[in-house]
Amino acid sequence: MTATESITTGRTKLRTGVSSAAPTSAAKIGVSGRGFTIVSAVVLTVFAIIWLIPSLFALKTSLSDNGVAALGAKSILSNWNPTLHSYASLFQSGDIWNWYLASGVTSVVTAVLTVIFASMAAFALSRLVFRGRNIAFLLIILGIMIPTQVLIIPIFQELNAVNLLNTYWSVIFPQVPAVIAVFIFKQFFDGIPKELEEAARIDGAGIWKIYWSVILPLSRPVIAAVTILTFVGVWNNLLLPLFVLSNPDLMTIPVGLATVQGSFGQRYADIQAGAILAALPLIILYLIFQRQIVEGVTGSGLKG
């Protein structure tokens, strides 16, 4: 056998060995992939059931009579005479419409102001070069480590000094400086190619023009995500409105539910009905904008 024939035979064996091993490897990958899919589906199903059971029990409690609900879980589950009495009593004799208005106003205004100021701060930290930029960003990030409860008393004293207690602004202003919103915007802005900014500068655009006409139009996913997350956070906030609001006409839904619990005593059906009515707008909001939330936060806002 000549040298050329030996090389040819060796190459043939090598190609045959690779081609024969490839399907085996692909089969192993396919089997492991199917196994991972099955495990993931089981885990997700278990977590979904764990999440749904309390929610369904709360719904069942809200559709029960207060007397039945007071007897405990066994009576609630065995009772099959649903009633809307708790919802009717909240709408007729309660102040839930004022609570909806207060929560809606404070949540919308806070979300809009947070997006404006957080995006401007993130643009400065991401695009502008100035002395102490890294230190400023570090100090902002350190704000995440400060618990909100620690700041309640200083915030209360500041709002009292400027006569803003018992106003919507007392709920809005302290929640506008959102550190996590600045961080999300900065991470997103860092991923935008600087060539677009340079092209805008060549066309004569200034800093404000670049921010407003170049950066923000490209940031719609993260703007939507920050807006929705801020809205949900303000809507669910109990501690701050509880301290700065005492006027019943200005109470938000979490504070109003606390008063329902105090005035109704052990009327669990009414309390659960109020909790479901409070969560209903957030559920609808998430179902409508869940794609924007996922794209803005996990897809782009936290990359880098």
N, C-alpha and C positions, 0 to 999 in steps of 0.2 A: 504493500500500500504506500503510495506516494505521500509526501508531506501535504500537498494540496487536498488530497482525498481525506487525510486525517483531520485537517482543519474543518473541512466541510462537514464530515461526520460529527465532529464535536459540536459544531454550531447547531446541527440538526437536533442532536440530543439535548442541547441547552434550551433551544426553542421549545422542544417537546416537553421538557421538564417544567419550564415556566408556564406554558399553556395548560399543562395538566394540573399544576398547582393552583393556578388562578381561580378555577371554578370552586375548588375546595375552600379557598380563603373567602371567596364571595359568599359561599353557602354559610360559612361560619358567621360572617358579618350579618347576613340576612337573618339567621336564627337569633343572634344576640340582639339585633334590632327589633325583631318581633317580641322577644322577651322583655326588652326595655319598654316597648309600647304597652304591653299587657300590664306590667308592674305600674307604669305611670297611670294607666286608666283606672286600675284598682285603687291606687292612692288618691287620685282625684275624686273618685266616687265616694270613698270613705270620708274625705274632708267635706265634700258637698253634703253628705248626709249629716255629718256632725254640725255643719252650719245651718242646715235646714230645720233640724229638729227643734231648736229653741225658737226659731222664727215662726214655725207652724204652731208651736205651743202658745206663743204670744198672740197669734191671730185667733186661735181657738179660745183663749182666755178673754179677748176683747169681744168675742161674739157670745159670751156667756153672761148670765145674770150675775150681779154683784154678790148676791147671797150664795150662789153656787161657787163662784170663784173664791169666796172666803173660806170654803170648806177644804180646799187643797187640790192638788193635781189629780187625784183619783176621781173626785167629783167633776172636775172640769172635763176630763177625758171621757167619762161615762155619760155626760150630758149631751144629748143630740137635739136640743131645741135652741138653735141659734137665734140671737136677737141683736138688733142694731140700737138698742136702748142707750148704750154707752156713747156711741157716736152721736146720736141725736141729742143727748144731754150736753155733750161738749159743744156742739154747734149752736144750740139754743141758749144755754145758760152760761157757757164759758166765754172766755175772751180769745178764743183760738184765732179768730180773724185778725185781731190786733197783733197776736204773736206771729202769725204768718207775715204780716206787713213789716213788723220790726225786724224779723229775721231776714226777710227778702231785701229790705233797704240796706241794712248793715252788711249783708253778705255780698251784694252786688257792688256797692260802692267800695268796700274793702278790696274786693277782687280786682276791680279796675285800677285803683290807686296802687295796689301791690304790683301789678303787671307793669305799670308805667315807671314807677320808681325803681323797682328791682331790675328791669331791663336796662334802664339808664345807668345804674350803678354797675351792672355786669358789663355793659358796653365800655365803660371807662376802664374797668379792670382788665378787660380782654383786648381792647384795641388801642387805648391811649398809653403812651409811655411817659411816666412821671416818677419823680423820686418818692420812694416809700410805697410803691404800688403793691409789692409782695407783702409788706408789713400790714398794709390796709386790708388786703384780702385775708391774711392770717387772722387779724383781729375780728373780721366779720365771721369767719368760719368758727372761731372760738365762741361766738354767740350761741351756737347750737348746744354747747355744753352747759349753758345757764338755764336751769329749770324755770319755766314760766311762773310757777308758784312763788319763787323768790322775789319776783319783780312786782307782785300784786300791790303790796303796800306802797312802794315808791310811785307806782303808776297812779294809785288812788290819790296820794298826796299831790302829785303834779296836776291831775285833772281837777282836784278841788281848788288848787291855787288859781287856776285860770277859769273857774266857774263853768266847767264842762260836764260835771256830774249830772246824771239824769237827762242826758241827751244822746242822740244816736252817735255823735262824734266821740263820746267817751268809750264807745264800743269799737268804733272804726279806727281811730288814730293809733292806739297801741298795737293793733294787729297788722298795720301796713308794713312796718319794717320786718319783712320775712327773710331770714337768713337763708333758708333752704331755697327760696325762690331766686335769690341772687346767685347762689351756687349753681342751680340748674341752668339759668340763663347763661352764665359765664361758660359752663361746659359746652353748651350748644354753640355759643358765639366763637369759641376757640376752634370749632370744627368747620366754620365757614371759610372758604379759601380767601386769602388776603388779596388775591389778584382782582377780585371784584371790587374791593375797596380802592385798590390802586387805579383801576380803570375809572372809577367814579371821581377820584382826585384829578386825573388827567382831564376829565370833562369839566372840571371847575367846581365840583361839589365840595362843600365844607363838612365839618364834623356832624352838624345837625342833619344835613341833607343825607349823608351816608347812613346815619343811624335810622332816620325815618323812612328813606326811600330804598335803601339797599338791604340793611340788616333785618329790620322788622318784617318786610314782606317775605323773607326767607325763613322767618321764625314762627310761622303760623302754628305748626304742631306743638311747639313748646309753649307758645302763648296760650293755646287752648288748654293744655295740660295744667299749667300753673293757675290759670283762671278757675278751672273746675276744682282743683285740689284746694285752692284758697277758699273758694265758695263753700265747699263741704266743711273745711276746718272752722270757718267762722260760724256757719250754721249750727254746728254741733258744740260750739264753745259754751260751757256753762260757768266756769269760774269767774271770768272777767265781767260778763254782764250781771252776774249775781252780786258782785261787789259794787259796781258803779251805777246800777239801776235800781231804783225803789219805786218808781212810778209804774203802776200796773198797765197803763196804756203804752208804755215803751218796752215792756218785757219781751224778750225773745222766746222762742219755743222751749229751749231747755230750762230757762228760768220759770216759764209758765207751767211746765210740767212739774217742777218742784213745788209750786204753789198748789197745783191740783192734788199732789200726793199729800200735802199737809192739810188741805181743807177737806178732802174726801176720806181721809183716814185709811181704812182697810178696804176701800172699794177698788179692788185690783182690776176689775174689768174696765173701769173708767181710765185708770192709769195706763193700762195696756193699749186702749183705744187711742189715747193721746200720744203715746209713743209711736204707734203705727202711723198716725196722721203726720207726726213730725218727720218720720223717715221716708214717707211716700214721695215727696218731691225729690229727695236725693236719689232714690231708686230710679225714678223716671229719668233724672238727669244723667245718671250713669249709663242707663240702657241706651240713651240717645248718643252720648259722647264717649262711650267706652273705647272706641277705636282711636279717637284723638288722645285720650289719656295714655293708652299703651304706646302709641307712636311718639308722643311728645316726651314721655319719661323714660321708658325702657329702650325705645328705639333710637333716640337721639339726644334727649336732654341730659342723660347721665353717662354718655360715652366719653372717652378721653383717657 
